[in-house]
Amino acid sequence: MALLATTAPALAQDSVATTAAAATAPAEPFQQTIAIACRFTWECVENEPCTETEFTPDITGNAGGASADALTVQSQMVSDAETVDMTGTKQVKALSLTGGGFDARHLLSIAADGASRYTVHYADGPIVISYLGTCK
């Protein structure tokens, strides 16, 4: 029993030390603010023909990493319809983000030249809606 009594505090101390070390870890050497405006002009629902649209979400957030060429991104996509928390990676000028919950998964891909695709996969249905356009 004495062994159990001394083991529990030691584990608690290790946990506190680990948490404190993580809280004081240095920031990533490369930091970048993300501020991107998107303009999607085509909407495609399931297998129906695509139709013209004007969908203009904004992406804001922060990126960081050990190299300026490969950054981890935490962001939000804000539109008239909703705000979605998204995470992903940025490599040079290309960006890939994913987010949402089980009911609606979101994927945004932005090529280095700004050509962009955004899809939402809804579990209820299931249904997929895709948007084609640009983000800069």
C-alpha positions in Angstrom: 0.0 0.0 0.0 2.8 2.4 0.7 4.1 1.9 -2.8 0.7 2.9 -4.2 0.6 6.1 -2.1 4.0 7.2 -3.3 3.4 6.2 -6.9 0.3 8.4 -7.4 1.9 11.7 -6.4 4.9 10.9 -8.6 2.6 10.4 -11.6 0.8 13.6 -10.8 4.1 15.5 -10.6 5.2 14.1 -13.9 2.0 15.2 -15.5 2.3 18.7 -14.2 5.9 18.9 -15.4 5.0 17.7 -18.9 2.1 20.2 -19.1 4.3 23.1 -17.9 7.0 22.2 -20.4 4.4 22.1 -23.3 3.0 25.4 -22.2 6.5 27.0 -22.4 7.6 25.4 -25.7 8.9 28.0 -28.2 6.7 29.2 -31.0 7.3 27.7 -34.4 10.1 29.6 -36.2 7.9 30.4 -39.2 4.6 32.1 -38.6 2.1 33.5 -41.1 -1.3 35.1 -40.9 -3.9 33.6 -43.3 -6.4 36.0 -44.9 -7.9 34.7 -48.1 -11.0 35.7 -50.1 -12.6 33.1 -52.2 -15.0 33.4 -55.1 -16.8 30.3 -56.3 -18.8 30.7 -59.5 -20.0 27.1 -60.1 -22.0 24.9 -57.8 -22.4 21.1 -58.4 -24.9 19.1 -56.4 -24.5 15.3 -56.6 -24.8 14.2 -60.2 -26.9 17.1 -61.4 -25.4 19.6 -63.9 -23.4 22.4 -62.4 -25.0 25.8 -62.1 -23.6 29.3 -61.8 -23.4 30.8 -58.3 -21.8 33.5 -56.3 -20.4 32.0 -53.2 -17.8 34.1 -51.5 -16.4 32.7 -48.2 -13.4 34.2 -46.4 -10.6 32.1 -44.8 -8.8 33.6 -41.8 -6.3 32.0 -39.4 -2.7 31.3 -38.6 0.0 29.1 -39.9 3.2 28.0 -38.4 6.0 25.4 -38.8 9.7 24.6 -38.8 10.0 25.5 -42.5 8.4 28.4 -44.5 7.6 25.8 -47.3 5.4 23.6 -45.1 3.1 25.1 -42.5 0.3 23.7 -40.3 -2.8 25.9 -40.6 -5.6 26.6 -38.1 -8.4 28.7 -39.6 -12.0 29.5 -40.0 -14.1 29.7 -43.2 -16.7 32.3 -42.8 -19.7 32.6 -45.2 -23.2 33.9 -45.1 -24.3 30.3 -44.3 -22.0 29.4 -41.5 -18.5 29.5 -39.9 -16.4 26.3 -40.1 -13.2 25.6 -38.1 -10.7 24.1 -40.5 -7.2 22.7 -40.2 -4.6 21.7 -42.7 -1.4 22.4 -44.4 0.1 25.1 -46.6 3.0 24.3 -48.9 4.6 27.3 -50.6 1.4 28.9 -52.1 -0.9 25.8 -52.1 -3.3 25.2 -49.3 -5.4 22.2 -48.2 -8.0 22.5 -45.3 -10.5 20.2 -43.8 -13.1 20.7 -41.1 -16.6 20.3 -39.9 -18.3 17.5 -38.0 -19.7 14.1 -38.8 -22.9 15.6 -40.2 -21.0 17.8 -42.7 -17.3 17.4 -43.6 -15.7 20.2 -45.5 -12.6 20.1 -47.8 -11.0 23.1 -49.4 -8.1 22.8 -51.9 -6.3 25.9 -53.2 -3.6 25.5 -55.9 -0.6 27.7 -56.1 -2.2 29.8 -58.9 -5.4 30.3 -56.9 -7.6 27.7 -58.7 -9.8 26.3 -55.9 -12.3 23.5 -55.1 -14.5 23.3 -52.1 -16.7 20.3 -51.3 -19.1 19.6 -48.5 -20.1 16.0 -47.8 -23.3 15.6 -45.8 -23.9 12.3 -44.0 -27.7 12.7 -44.2 -28.5 11.6 -47.7 -25.6 11.3 -48.3 -25.1 14.4 -50.5 -22.0 16.1 -51.8 -22.0 19.7 -53.0 -18.9 21.0 -54.9 -17.9 24.5 -55.7 -15.4 25.6 -58.4 -13.7 29.0 -58.4 -10.6 30.9 -57.1 -9.2 32.0 -53.7 -6.5 34.7 -53.3 
